[in-house]
Amino acid sequence: ATGYPIAKVAAKIAVGMTLDQITNAVTGETKACFEPTLDYVVTKFPRWPFEKFNLADRTLGTQMKATGEVMAIDRSLEGSLLKAIRSLEIGLDHIELKKI
């Protein structure tokens, strides 16, 4: 989600290359030892569609129960979180919890 080819660079390092020998595939000019400029935040949330599975146990634990996920990108953490929450399509557009 960063746009930086982490797996490709890691594979080249694993076969003995150094960061100053690896050309950045994104820019085509700089070497992999230069830190990329990341001016955005990526947030990924799991999606639990319990409305589709009425009899499902809603207790969360170590077992995988999510059936999907959402990903949001913004220039701030707050913006990224709010976009991810809206993308869940559960009727929320904020982080505030309702009192039960």
Backbone hydrogen bonds in HBPLUS format (Angstrom, degrees):
<---DONOR---> <-ACCEPTOR-->    atom                        ^
c    i                          cat <-CA-CA->   ^        H-A-AA   ^      H-
h    n   atom  resd res      DA  || num        DHA   H-A  angle D-A-AA Bond
n    s   type  num  typ     dist DA aas  dist angle  dist       angle   num
A0006-ILE N   A0004-TYR O   2.75 MM   2  5.70 131.7  1.98 116.1 100.4     1
A0009-VAL N   A0005-PRO O   3.05 MM   4  6.28 165.9  2.07 159.2 162.9     2
A0010-ALA N   A0006-ILE O   2.88 MM   4  6.02 162.1  1.91 153.0 158.6     3
A0011-ALA N   A0007-ALA O   2.95 MM   4  6.10 152.8  2.02 145.3 152.0     4
A0012-LYS N   A0008-LYS O   3.14 MM   4  6.41 155.4  2.21 144.8 150.9     5
A0013-ILE N   A0009-VAL O   2.97 MM   4  6.24 152.4  2.04 149.7 157.7     6
A0014-ALA N   A0010-ALA O   2.93 MM   4  6.13 149.7  2.03 142.9 151.4     7
A0015-VAL N   A0011-ALA O   3.24 MM   4  6.57 131.9  2.49 138.7 149.6     8
A0017-MET N   A0012-LYS O   3.08 MM   5  5.64 154.5  2.15 156.1 148.3     9
A0016-GLY N   A0013-ILE O   3.00 MM   3  5.20 161.1  2.04 110.8 114.2    10
A0021-GLN N   A0018-THR O   2.93 MM   3  5.34 157.0  1.98 114.2 121.9    11
A0022-ILE N   A0019-LEU O   3.36 MM   3  5.36 149.3  2.46  99.3 107.6    12
A0032-ALA N   A0022-ILE O   2.79 MM  10  5.51 149.0  1.88 160.1 163.2    13
A0024-ASN N   A0030-THR O   2.79 MM   6  5.60 175.7  1.79 155.2 155.5    14
A0028-GLY N   A0024-ASN O   2.75 MM   4  5.45 151.4  1.83 150.4 160.4    15
A0034-PHE N   A0031-LYS O   3.20 MM   3  6.01 171.4  2.21 122.1 124.7    16
A0041-VAL N   A0074-ASP O   2.65 MM  33  5.52 164.2  1.68 170.9 176.2    17
A0074-ASP N   A0041-VAL O   3.11 MM  33  5.52 156.0  2.17 149.2 156.6    18
A0043-THR N   A0072-ALA O   2.90 MM  29  5.27 162.5  1.93 153.8 159.6    19
A0072-ALA N   A0043-THR O   2.86 MM  29  5.27 155.1  1.92 150.6 158.9    20
A0045-PHE N   A0070-VAL O   2.97 MM  25  5.37 154.3  2.04 145.4 153.7    21
A0070-VAL N   A0045-PHE O   2.88 MM  25  5.37 153.3  1.95 150.5 159.4    22
A0047-ARG N   A0068-GLY O   2.75 MM  21  4.92 148.6  1.85 134.5 127.2    23
A0067-THR N   A0047-ARG O   3.03 MM  20  6.08 148.2  2.14 169.3 178.5    24
A0050-PHE N   A0048-TRP O   2.90 MM   2  5.70 132.5  2.13 109.0  94.8    25
A0052-LYS N   A0049-PRO O   3.06 MM   3  5.77 154.9  2.12 118.0 124.4    26
A0053-PHE N   A0050-PHE O   3.06 MM   3  4.95 133.2  2.29  94.4 107.6    27
A0056-ALA N   A0053-PHE O   3.11 MM   3  5.39 163.8  2.14 113.3 118.1    28
A0080-SER N   A0076-SER O   3.01 MM   4  6.17 160.3  2.05 148.0 153.6    29
A0081-LEU N   A0077-LEU O   2.88 MM   4  6.07 163.2  1.91 154.4 158.7    30
A0082-LEU N   A0078-GLU O   2.98 MM   4  6.16 166.3  2.00 152.3 156.0    31
A0083-LYS N   A0079-GLY O   2.97 MM   4  6.11 157.0  2.03 146.5 152.8    32
A0084-ALA N   A0080-SER O   3.01 MM   4  6.19 157.0  2.06 146.1 152.4    33
A0085-ILE N   A0081-LEU O   2.94 MM   4  6.21 157.6  1.99 151.0 157.2    34
A0086-ARG N   A0082-LEU O   2.99 MM   4  6.19 162.9  2.02 149.3 153.6    35
A0087-SER N   A0083-LYS O   2.93 MM   4  6.09 146.6  2.04 142.7 152.3    36
A0088-LEU N   A0085-ILE O   3.20 MM   3  5.36 146.7  2.32 101.1 110.4    37
A0089-GLU N   A0086-ARG O   3.20 MM   3  5.79 160.9  2.24 114.5 119.7    38
